[in-house]
Amino acid sequence: GIGLLALRMRWNSLSLHRCACIALVGIFGQNLNYAGNMLCGSGIFAVIYSSVTVWNAAFSRIFLQRVLSPWQWSAILAVVLGLAIMQVGARSEGSRVLEGA
């Protein structure tokens, strides 16, 4: 099947303005990401920051219809298990960690 974002174009056909907008969105996202670190504990930040790989895999499967190999799925599962272990460790930072306390 065709993914929801199945556009076929070459990188050299994109305008500099469009590429700059994409870069600015990435910079804005990173700033929000690091600002969030100031509001939550380090354990929660590490879980959120490390889950980027899992979200990229999920979105590429959903929107782009990318087929992942069993090795790739097992690697994603290993990341999820590692994130779950980190989350259990984040509980030691206190019950109000999501509030930044």
mmCIF file of the C-alpha atoms, coordinates in Angstrom:
data_MODEL
# 
_entry.id   MODEL 
# 
loop_
_atom_site.group_PDB 
_atom_site.id 
_atom_site.type_symbol 
_atom_site.label_atom_id 
_atom_site.label_alt_id 
_atom_site.label_comp_id 
_atom_site.label_asym_id 
_atom_site.label_entity_id 
_atom_site.label_seq_id 
_atom_site.pdbx_PDB_ins_code 
_atom_site.Cartn_x 
_atom_site.Cartn_y 
_atom_site.Cartn_z 
_atom_site.occupancy 
_atom_site.B_iso_or_equiv 
_atom_site.pdbx_formal_charge 
_atom_site.auth_seq_id 
_atom_site.auth_comp_id 
_atom_site.auth_asym_id 
_atom_site.auth_atom_id 
_atom_site.pdbx_PDB_model_num 
ATOM 1   C CA . GLY A 1 1   ? 0.000  0.000  0.000  1.00 0.00 ? 1   GLY A CA 1 
ATOM 2   C CA . ILE A 1 2   ? 0.842  3.609  -0.315 1.00 0.00 ? 2   ILE A CA 1 
ATOM 3   C CA . GLY A 1 3   ? 1.529  5.603  2.834  1.00 0.00 ? 3   GLY A CA 1 
ATOM 4   C CA . LEU A 1 4   ? -0.276 8.782  3.780  1.00 0.00 ? 4   LEU A CA 1 
ATOM 5   C CA . LEU A 1 5   ? 2.846  10.802 2.987  1.00 0.00 ? 5   LEU A CA 1 
ATOM 6   C CA . ALA A 1 6   ? 3.850  9.085  -0.255 1.00 0.00 ? 6   ALA A CA 1 
ATOM 7   C CA . LEU A 1 7   ? 5.414  12.023 -2.077 1.00 0.00 ? 7   LEU A CA 1 
ATOM 8   C CA . ARG A 1 8   ? 8.100  11.340 -4.629 1.00 0.00 ? 8   ARG A CA 1 
ATOM 9   C CA . MET A 1 9   ? 10.408 14.298 -5.042 1.00 0.00 ? 9   MET A CA 1 
ATOM 10  C CA . ARG A 1 10  ? 14.129 14.888 -5.082 1.00 0.00 ? 10  ARG A CA 1 
ATOM 11  C CA . TRP A 1 11  ? 15.876 16.862 -2.373 1.00 0.00 ? 11  TRP A CA 1 
ATOM 12  C CA . ASN A 1 12  ? 17.338 19.290 -4.893 1.00 0.00 ? 12  ASN A CA 1 
ATOM 13  C CA . SER A 1 13  ? 13.823 20.279 -5.988 1.00 0.00 ? 13  SER A CA 1 
ATOM 14  C CA . LEU A 1 14  ? 12.970 21.622 -2.510 1.00 0.00 ? 14  LEU A CA 1 
ATOM 15  C CA . SER A 1 15  ? 13.345 25.336 -2.060 1.00 0.00 ? 15  SER A CA 1 
ATOM 16  C CA . LEU A 1 16  ? 15.753 26.758 0.496  1.00 0.00 ? 16  LEU A CA 1 
ATOM 17  C CA . HIS A 1 17  ? 12.811 28.500 2.192  1.00 0.00 ? 17  HIS A CA 1 
ATOM 18  C CA . ARG A 1 18  ? 11.006 25.204 2.736  1.00 0.00 ? 18  ARG A CA 1 
ATOM 19  C CA . CYS A 1 19  ? 14.134 23.503 4.100  1.00 0.00 ? 19  CYS A CA 1 
ATOM 20  C CA . ALA A 1 20  ? 14.726 26.441 6.453  1.00 0.00 ? 20  ALA A CA 1 
ATOM 21  C CA . CYS A 1 21  ? 11.159 26.125 7.792  1.00 0.00 ? 21  CYS A CA 1 
ATOM 22  C CA . ILE A 1 22  ? 11.691 22.430 8.484  1.00 0.00 ? 22  ILE A CA 1 
ATOM 23  C CA . ALA A 1 23  ? 14.953 23.222 10.297 1.00 0.00 ? 23  ALA A CA 1 
ATOM 24  C CA . LEU A 1 24  ? 13.241 25.917 12.391 1.00 0.00 ? 24  LEU A CA 1 
ATOM 25  C CA . VAL A 1 25  ? 10.537 23.458 13.451 1.00 0.00 ? 25  VAL A CA 1 
ATOM 26  C CA . GLY A 1 26  ? 13.288 21.051 14.538 1.00 0.00 ? 26  GLY A CA 1 
ATOM 27  C CA . ILE A 1 27  ? 15.076 23.767 16.495 1.00 0.00 ? 27  ILE A CA 1 
ATOM 28  C CA . PHE A 1 28  ? 11.824 24.823 18.163 1.00 0.00 ? 28  PHE A CA 1 
ATOM 29  C CA . GLY A 1 29  ? 11.103 21.201 19.090 1.00 0.00 ? 29  GLY A CA 1 
ATOM 30  C CA . GLN A 1 30  ? 14.541 20.769 20.640 1.00 0.00 ? 30  GLN A CA 1 
ATOM 31  C CA . ASN A 1 31  ? 14.110 23.974 22.652 1.00 0.00 ? 31  ASN A CA 1 
ATOM 32  C CA . LEU A 1 32  ? 10.789 22.718 23.986 1.00 0.00 ? 32  LEU A CA 1 
ATOM 33  C CA . ASN A 1 33  ? 12.412 19.384 24.751 1.00 0.00 ? 33  ASN A CA 1 
ATOM 34  C CA . TYR A 1 34  ? 15.177 20.923 26.832 1.00 0.00 ? 34  TYR A CA 1 
ATOM 35  C CA . ALA A 1 35  ? 12.807 23.386 28.488 1.00 0.00 ? 35  ALA A CA 1 
ATOM 36  C CA . GLY A 1 36  ? 10.786 20.379 29.586 1.00 0.00 ? 36  GLY A CA 1 
ATOM 37  C CA . ASN A 1 37  ? 13.880 19.042 31.315 1.00 0.00 ? 37  ASN A CA 1 
ATOM 38  C CA . MET A 1 38  ? 13.723 22.004 33.653 1.00 0.00 ? 38  MET A CA 1 
ATOM 39  C CA . LEU A 1 39  ? 10.151 21.116 34.603 1.00 0.00 ? 39  LEU A CA 1 
ATOM 40  C CA . CYS A 1 40  ? 10.540 17.400 35.209 1.00 0.00 ? 40  CYS A CA 1 
ATOM 41  C CA . GLY A 1 41  ? 13.068 15.120 36.800 1.00 0.00 ? 41  GLY A CA 1 
ATOM 42  C CA . SER A 1 42  ? 16.040 13.752 34.949 1.00 0.00 ? 42  SER A CA 1 
ATOM 43  C CA . GLY A 1 43  ? 14.559 10.240 34.845 1.00 0.00 ? 43  GLY A CA 1 
ATOM 44  C CA . ILE A 1 44  ? 11.386 11.395 33.110 1.00 0.00 ? 44  ILE A CA 1 
ATOM 45  C CA . PHE A 1 45  ? 13.403 13.528 30.697 1.00 0.00 ? 45  PHE A CA 1 
ATOM 46  C CA . ALA A 1 46  ? 15.620 10.562 29.813 1.00 0.00 ? 46  ALA A CA 1 
ATOM 47  C CA . VAL A 1 47  ? 12.578 8.393  29.110 1.00 0.00 ? 47  VAL A CA 1 
ATOM 48  C CA . ILE A 1 48  ? 10.953 11.019 26.892 1.00 0.00 ? 48  ILE A CA 1 
ATOM 49  C CA . TYR A 1 49  ? 14.182 11.840 25.061 1.00 0.00 ? 49  TYR A CA 1 
ATOM 50  C CA . SER A 1 50  ? 15.048 8.176  24.509 1.00 0.00 ? 50  SER A CA 1 
ATOM 51  C CA . SER A 1 51  ? 11.591 7.293  23.231 1.00 0.00 ? 51  SER A CA 1 
ATOM 52  C CA . VAL A 1 52  ? 12.202 9.268  20.020 1.00 0.00 ? 52  VAL A CA 1 
ATOM 53  C CA . THR A 1 53  ? 13.376 6.074  18.294 1.00 0.00 ? 53  THR A CA 1 
ATOM 54  C CA . VAL A 1 54  ? 10.186 4.246  19.206 1.00 0.00 ? 54  VAL A CA 1 
ATOM 55  C CA . TRP A 1 55  ? 7.970  7.110  18.007 1.00 0.00 ? 55  TRP A CA 1 
ATOM 56  C CA . ASN A 1 56  ? 9.876  7.391  14.724 1.00 0.00 ? 56  ASN A CA 1 
ATOM 57  C CA . ALA A 1 57  ? 9.432  3.671  14.100 1.00 0.00 ? 57  ALA A CA 1 
ATOM 58  C CA . ALA A 1 58  ? 5.724  3.817  14.940 1.00 0.00 ? 58  ALA A CA 1 
ATOM 59  C CA . PHE A 1 59  ? 5.057  6.865  12.771 1.00 0.00 ? 59  PHE A CA 1 
ATOM 60  C CA . SER A 1 60  ? 7.044  5.505  9.835  1.00 0.00 ? 60  SER A CA 1 
ATOM 61  C CA . ARG A 1 61  ? 4.983  2.313  10.032 1.00 0.00 ? 61  ARG A CA 1 
ATOM 62  C CA . ILE A 1 62  ? 1.654  4.143  10.342 1.00 0.00 ? 62  ILE A CA 1 
ATOM 63  C CA . PHE A 1 63  ? 2.125  7.052  7.945  1.00 0.00 ? 63  PHE A CA 1 
ATOM 64  C CA . LEU A 1 64  ? 4.720  5.802  5.485  1.00 0.00 ? 64  LEU A CA 1 
ATOM 65  C CA . GLN A 1 65  ? 3.696  2.128  5.526  1.00 0.00 ? 65  GLN A CA 1 
ATOM 66  C CA . ARG A 1 66  ? 7.343  1.168  6.050  1.00 0.00 ? 66  ARG A CA 1 
ATOM 67  C CA . VAL A 1 67  ? 7.879  -2.525 6.683  1.00 0.00 ? 67  VAL A CA 1 
ATOM 68  C CA . LEU A 1 68  ? 10.266 -3.222 9.538  1.00 0.00 ? 68  LEU A CA 1 
ATOM 69  C CA . SER A 1 69  ? 12.258 -6.436 9.770  1.00 0.00 ? 69  SER A CA 1 
ATOM 70  C CA . PRO A 1 70  ? 11.957 -8.747 12.778 1.00 0.00 ? 70  PRO A CA 1 
ATOM 71  C CA . TRP A 1 71  ? 15.413 -7.563 13.924 1.00 0.00 ? 71  TRP A CA 1 
ATOM 72  C CA . GLN A 1 72  ? 14.230 -3.962 13.848 1.00 0.00 ? 72  GLN A CA 1 
ATOM 73  C CA . TRP A 1 73  ? 11.092 -4.820 15.827 1.00 0.00 ? 73  TRP A CA 1 
ATOM 74  C CA . SER A 1 74  ? 13.185 -6.698 18.395 1.00 0.00 ? 74  SER A CA 1 
ATOM 75  C CA . ALA A 1 75  ? 15.486 -3.665 18.724 1.00 0.00 ? 75  ALA A CA 1 
ATOM 76  C CA . ILE A 1 76  ? 12.444 -1.416 19.255 1.00 0.00 ? 76  ILE A CA 1 
ATOM 77  C CA . LEU A 1 77  ? 11.167 -3.835 21.882 1.00 0.00 ? 77  LEU A CA 1 
ATOM 78  C CA . ALA A 1 78  ? 14.558 -3.693 23.624 1.00 0.00 ? 78  ALA A CA 1 
ATOM 79  C CA . VAL A 1 79  ? 14.357 0.114  23.686 1.00 0.00 ? 79  VAL A CA 1 
ATOM 80  C CA . VAL A 1 80  ? 10.830 -0.041 25.121 1.00 0.00 ? 80  VAL A CA 1 
ATOM 81  C CA . LEU A 1 81  ? 11.959 -2.455 27.835 1.00 0.00 ? 81  LEU A CA 1 
ATOM 82  C CA . GLY A 1 82  ? 14.920 -0.209 28.645 1.00 0.00 ? 82  GLY A CA 1 
ATOM 83  C CA . LEU A 1 83  ? 12.597 2.779  28.877 1.00 0.00 ? 83  LEU A CA 1 
ATOM 84  C CA . ALA A 1 84  ? 10.291 0.856  31.208 1.00 0.00 ? 84  ALA A CA 1 
ATOM 85  C CA . ILE A 1 85  ? 13.229 0.049  33.476 1.00 0.00 ? 85  ILE A CA 1 
ATOM 86  C CA . MET A 1 86  ? 14.279 3.699  33.481 1.00 0.00 ? 86  MET A CA 1 
ATOM 87  C CA . GLN A 1 87  ? 10.736 4.737  34.366 1.00 0.00 ? 87  GLN A CA 1 
ATOM 88  C CA . VAL A 1 88  ? 10.728 2.449  37.390 1.00 0.00 ? 88  VAL A CA 1 
ATOM 89  C CA . GLY A 1 89  ? 13.965 4.113  38.494 1.00 0.00 ? 89  GLY A CA 1 
ATOM 90  C CA . ALA A 1 90  ? 12.415 7.556  38.005 1.00 0.00 ? 90  ALA A CA 1 
ATOM 91  C CA . ARG A 1 91  ? 9.876  6.812  40.732 1.00 0.00 ? 91  ARG A CA 1 
ATOM 92  C CA . SER A 1 92  ? 12.649 7.219  43.273 1.00 0.00 ? 92  SER A CA 1 
ATOM 93  C CA . GLU A 1 93  ? 12.738 10.942 42.473 1.00 0.00 ? 93  GLU A CA 1 
ATOM 94  C CA . GLY A 1 94  ? 9.433  11.467 44.247 1.00 0.00 ? 94  GLY A CA 1 
ATOM 95  C CA . SER A 1 95  ? 5.718  11.241 43.726 1.00 0.00 ? 95  SER A CA 1 
ATOM 96  C CA . ARG A 1 96  ? 5.445  14.781 42.304 1.00 0.00 ? 96  ARG A CA 1 
ATOM 97  C CA . VAL A 1 97  ? 8.124  14.395 39.627 1.00 0.00 ? 97  VAL A CA 1 
ATOM 98  C CA . LEU A 1 98  ? 5.737  15.249 36.792 1.00 0.00 ? 98  LEU A CA 1 
ATOM 99  C CA . GLU A 1 99  ? 5.035  18.583 38.502 1.00 0.00 ? 99  GLU A CA 1 
ATOM 100 C CA . GLY A 1 100 ? 8.728  19.401 38.595 1.00 0.00 ? 100 GLY A CA 1 
ATOM 101 C CA . ALA A 1 101 ? 8.982  18.948 42.348 1.00 0.00 ? 101 ALA A CA 1 
# 
